[in-house]
Amino acid sequence: MNRKRILAALTLVLMASCVSYGKLETYAREHAGPSEFLSSRGVVQLRGDSPALYFNGTEWYDRARQAIAEAEDYILLFSFLTTESPRTTDIFQWLRAAQDRGVRVFVMVDSSSYYRSYPMTGRAINGAVPEARRLGLNIIEYNPIRGNRVPTFLHLFNRDHRKFWIVDGHFVSLGGQNIDYDSLRDPSEGGAVDTMVEIPSARAVRRMIDSFALTWNSFSLDKIDPADFPVRAVDGGAVDYWLIDQHLHGGERVTDMFDAFFTFAEEEIWMIQCYAYPTPALLDKIQFALDRGVRINMIVSDNHVANRFYKASYYSLAELIRRGVRVYFYSDPGGALLHYKMIMADDRLVSIGSANYNLRSQTTSRELSVIFADPRTAGTVKANVEELLLHSRKVTPAEAQGYRTLDNFFNFLLMQFWG
């Protein structure tokens, strides 16, 4: 047993990122608050009106239908996954109808779309890229996964985990909703509980148009010019925004977002995730906040799409609880997966986006999240958290310790990169 523990400790040390408890002490001493800290890390502050929020696949499906129907000029769409489902077909057909009336439609997806299965069955779900191409949509893959690229397999860890839409430059919507079987079904039918945020900010829209064009031009012979996509949103409003658009070769970092929350929270943090695979660096951040008297709560999903997710996520819970985190399992009555990715500090600072609590999201994949400081919107998010708690139960230390098995540990290591 001692040898197993030593192996576990060494592995986790090797996986640790460069951020430590001591660095958070420095950040707290040198910066007056999250805004000043994020500015020091190169994260630009934006201004806009309050965002619109969508909390499940049906809400987002209905909003997507409306947005596509109202589009007059262009639609830029990135989805980490796109798999076959009736609602996927609907969205593709709506996009085709928009294209037929002269709207410029550009769709990007990650090649991970080809490697999905139906929940808890192992039976493959077909990727929907061929369907989109049959309909004549302009769709490309990010960093295609092909057999002839296996010799350079480390490059294949470069995945684009973002999900965002831009329609006519009026807004950018981002969050966790894919165009796929799990995301678009209603939670009552086993679909995902997830969130998209619609941001009406001109600078945010321009940033993401530029990001989309840069990514598109990296993988397509048909180049696009970001200047050809006008911005129609306006700046102003009373809400402060910060975009975290993580790229492997520069830009904002998910780690900086985590640091802002755990360094400057004063009373309470809520963390919502599908699963929890915290790195040692993230555990340090959590410990820093706990030592300052901050209450930390985490809600994770008790429903998953494969056993490896159960095993990997449950393994980490004992350590979180030992440190003082209150952990809850969310068990949706319809069997829905909690795919929501959110952090909220003191009911005033909220982040929603694509980043998971694992090494991959902090280091090897592209991620997109938005932080906003808006008490009204934070109140909407808090009300949603309270709804989730109606179907949640607190995990006890004894239960969590029962998940500390060797099998679960190896799944935990695997899912740091593949989850």
Residue pairs with C-beta under 8 A, 6 or more apart in sequence:
4 406
4 409
8 409
11 413
12 279
12 280
13 280
15 279
15 280
15 359
15 413
15 416
16 279
16 280
16 281
17 255
17 279
17 280
17 281
17 359
17 362
17 363
18 281
19 255
19 258
19 259
19 281
19 284
19 285
20 281
20 284
21 284
21 285
21 287
21 288
23 259
24 259
24 262
24 263
24 284
24 285
24 288
25 288
27 37
27 259
27 263
28 263
28 264
31 37
31 40
31 263
31 264
33 264
34 260
34 261
34 263
34 264
34 349
34 371
34 373
35 45
35 240
35 373
37 259
37 260
37 263
37 264
38 45
38 242
38 256
38 260
38 371
39 45
41 252
41 253
41 256
41 259
42 252
43 242
43 243
43 244
43 252
43 256
43 257
44 203
44 207
44 242
44 243
45 240
45 241
45 242
46 201
46 203
46 204
46 235
46 240
46 241
46 242
46 243
47 201
47 203
47 235
47 236
47 237
47 238
47 239
47 240
47 241
48 199
48 200
48 201
48 202
48 204
48 233
48 235
48 236
48 237
48 239
48 241
49 200
49 201
49 236
49 237
49 238
49 239
50 237
50 238
50 239
50 374
50 376
50 377
51 197
51 198
51 199
51 200
51 239
51 370
51 372
51 374
51 377
52 63
52 197
52 198
53 195
53 196
53 197
53 198
53 352
53 377
53 380
53 381
53 384
54 60
54 63
54 175
54 177
54 195
54 196
54 197
54 198
55 193
55 194
55 195
55 340
55 384
56 186
56 187
56 191
56 192
56 193
56 194
57 87
57 177
57 183
57 184
57 185
57 186
57 187
57 191
57 192
57 194
58 186
58 187
58 191
60 177
60 183
60 184
60 194
60 196
61 87
61 90
61 91
61 184
63 173
63 196
63 198
64 91
64 94
64 165
65 90
65 91
65 94
67 75
67 165
67 167
67 173
68 75
68 91
68 94
68 95
68 97
68 98
68 167
69 94
69 98
70 167
70 168
71 98
71 103
71 167
71 168
72 103
72 168
73 103
73 104
73 168
73 169
73 229
73 230
74 103
74 104
74 105
74 106
74 166
74 167
74 168
74 169
74 229
75 95
75 98
75 103
75 104
75 105
75 106
75 165
75 166
75 167
75 168
76 106
76 165
76 166
76 208
76 209
76 212
76 229
77 95
77 105
77 106
77 107
77 108
77 164
77 165
77 166
77 179
78 107
78 108
78 109
78 160
78 162
78 163
78 164
78 165
78 212
78 215
79 107
79 108
79 109
79 110
79 163
79 178
79 179
79 180
80 109
80 110
80 112
80 113
80 159
80 160
80 161
80 162
80 163
80 178
80 354
81 109
81 110
81 112
81 113
81 116
81 178
81 179
81 180
81 183
82 88
82 109
82 113
82 127
82 128
82 129
82 132
82 178
82 179
82 180
83 113
83 116
83 125
83 126
83 127
83 128
83 178
83 180
83 181
84 125
84 126
84 127
84 128
84 131
84 181
85 128
85 180
85 181
85 184
85 185
87 184
87 185
88 128
88 131
88 179
88 180
88 181
88 184
89 128
89 131
91 179
91 184
92 128
92 131
92 132
92 135
92 137
93 135
95 105
95 107
95 135
95 137
96 135
96 136
96 137
98 105
99 105
99 136
99 137
99 138
105 137
105 138
106 138
106 212
106 216
106 224
107 132
107 137
107 138
107 139
107 140
108 139
108 140
108 141
108 142
108 160
108 212
108 215
108 216
108 219
109 129
109 139
109 140
109 141
109 142
109 179
110 141
110 142
110 143
110 159
110 160
110 161
111 141
111 142
111 143
111 144
111 145
112 145
112 159
113 127
113 128
113 129
113 141
113 180
114 127
114 129
114 145
115 145
116 124
116 125
116 127
116 180
116 181
117 123
117 124
117 125
117 305
117 306
118 124
118 125
118 181
118 305
119 182
119 190
119 304
119 305
119 306
119 337
120 304
120 305
120 306
120 307
122 306
125 180
125 181
128 179
128 180
129 139
129 141
132 139
133 139
138 222
140 216
140 219
140 220
141 219
142 159
142 160
142 215
142 219
143 155
143 156
143 158
143 159
143 160
143 219
144 219
145 156
149 155
149 156
150 156
157 360
157 364
157 365
157 417
158 248
158 364
158 365
158 366
159 360
159 364
159 365
159 366
160 215
160 365
160 366
161 354
161 355
161 356
161 360
161 361
161 365
161 366
161 367
162 174
162 245
162 354
162 366
162 367
162 368
163 174
163 175
163 176
163 177
163 178
163 196
163 354
163 368
164 172
164 173
164 174
164 208
164 212
164 368
165 172
165 173
165 174
166 172
166 173
166 205
166 208
166 209
166 212
166 229
168 232
169 205
169 209
169 229
169 230
169 231
169 232
169 233
170 200
170 205
170 232
170 233
171 198
171 199
171 200
171 205
171 233
172 198
172 199
172 201
172 204
172 205
172 208
173 196
173 197
173 198
173 199
174 196
174 197
174 199
174 208
174 352
174 353
174 354
174 368
174 369
174 370
175 194
175 195
175 196
175 197
175 341
175 352
175 353
175 354
176 183
176 192
176 194
176 195
176 196
176 339
176 340
176 341
176 352
176 353
176 354
177 183
177 184
177 192
177 194
177 195
177 196
178 184
182 191
182 192
182 305
182 337
182 339
183 191
183 192
183 194
183 339
184 191
185 191
185 192
186 334
187 193
187 332
187 334
187 336
188 333
188 334
188 336
189 334
190 334
190 335
190 336
190 337
191 334
191 336
191 337
192 336
192 337
192 338
192 339
193 330
193 332
193 336
193 337
193 338
193 339
193 340
193 388
194 339
194 340
195 340
195 341
195 342
195 352
195 384
197 352
197 353
197 370
197 372
199 205
199 241
199 370
200 233
200 234
200 237
201 233
201 235
201 237
201 241
202 231
202 233
202 234
202 235
203 235
204 233
204 241
204 243
204 370
205 231
205 233
206 231
207 243
207 245
208 243
208 245
208 368
209 226
209 229
209 231
210 226
211 245
211 247
212 226
213 224
213 225
213 226
213 229
214 226
215 366
216 223
216 224
217 223
217 224
238 374
239 372
239 373
239 374
239 377
240 372
240 373
240 374
241 370
241 371
241 372
242 257
242 370
242 371
242 372
243 252
243 368
243 369
243 370
244 252
244 253
244 254
244 256
244 257
244 351
244 353
244 355
244 367
244 368
244 369
244 370
244 371
245 251
245 252
245 366
245 367
245 368
246 252
246 253
246 254
246 355
246 365
246 366
246 367
246 368
247 366
248 364
248 366
253 362
254 355
254 361
254 362
254 367
254 369
255 281
255 362
257 343
257 351
257 355
257 369
257 371
258 282
258 285
258 343
258 362
259 285
260 349
260 371
261 269
261 285
261 289
261 343
261 345
261 349
261 351
262 269
262 285
262 286
262 288
262 289
263 285
263 288
263 289
264 345
264 349
265 289
265 294
265 345
265 346
265 349
266 292
266 294
266 345
266 346
267 294
267 295
267 346
268 294
268 295
268 296
268 297
268 345
268 346
268 347
269 289
269 294
269 295
269 296
269 297
269 343
269 344
269 345
270 297
270 298
270 299
270 342
270 343
270 344
270 382
270 385
271 296
271 297
271 298
271 299
271 342
271 343
271 357
272 298
272 299
272 300
272 338
272 340
272 341
272 342
272 343
272 385
272 388
273 298
273 299
273 300
273 301
273 338
273 340
273 341
273 356
273 357
274 300
274 301
274 304
274 309
274 313
274 337
274 338
274 339
274 340
274 341
274 356
275 300
275 301
275 304
275 309
275 312
275 313
275 356
275 357
275 415
275 419
276 298
276 300
276 313
276 316
276 317
276 320
276 327
276 357
277 312
277 313
277 316
277 356
277 357
277 358
277 359
277 412
277 415
277 416
277 419
278 286
278 316
278 319
278 320
278 357
278 358
279 358
279 359
279 362
279 416
281 362
282 357
282 362
283 319
283 320
283 323
286 296
286 320
286 323
286 325
287 323
289 296
290 296
290 323
290 324
290 325
295 326
296 324
296 325
296 326
297 325
297 326
297 327
297 328
298 320
298 325
298 326
298 327
298 328
299 327
299 328
299 329
299 330
299 338
299 385
299 388
299 389
299 392
300 313
300 317
300 327
300 328
300 329
300 330
300 338
301 313
301 329
301 330
301 337
301 338
301 339
302 329
302 330
302 331
302 338
303 331
303 332
303 335
303 336
303 337
303 338
304 310
304 313
304 337
305 337
308 411
308 414
308 415
309 415
309 419
311 403
311 407
311 408
311 411
311 412
312 408
312 411
312 412
312 414
312 415
312 419
313 415
314 400
314 403
314 408
315 403
315 404
315 405
315 408
315 409
315 411
315 412
316 412
317 327
317 395
317 400
317 403
318 397
318 400
318 401
318 403
318 404
320 327
320 400
321 327
321 395
321 397
321 400
322 397
326 394
327 394
327 395
327 400
328 389
328 392
328 393
328 394
328 395
329 392
329 393
329 395
330 338
330 388
330 391
330 392
331 391
331 392
331 393
332 338
332 391
333 391
338 388
341 352
341 353
341 354
341 355
341 356
341 369
342 350
342 351
342 352
342 381
343 350
343 351
344 350
344 351
344 378
344 381
344 382
344 385
347 375
347 378
347 379
347 382
348 373
348 375
348 378
349 371
349 372
349 373
349 378
350 371
350 372
350 373
350 374
350 377
350 378
350 381
351 369
351 370
351 371
351 372
352 369
352 370
352 381
353 367
353 368
353 369
353 370
354 361
354 367
354 368
354 369
355 361
355 362
355 367
355 369
356 419
358 415
358 416
358 417
358 419
359 416
359 417
360 416
360 417
360 418
360 419
361 367
364 417
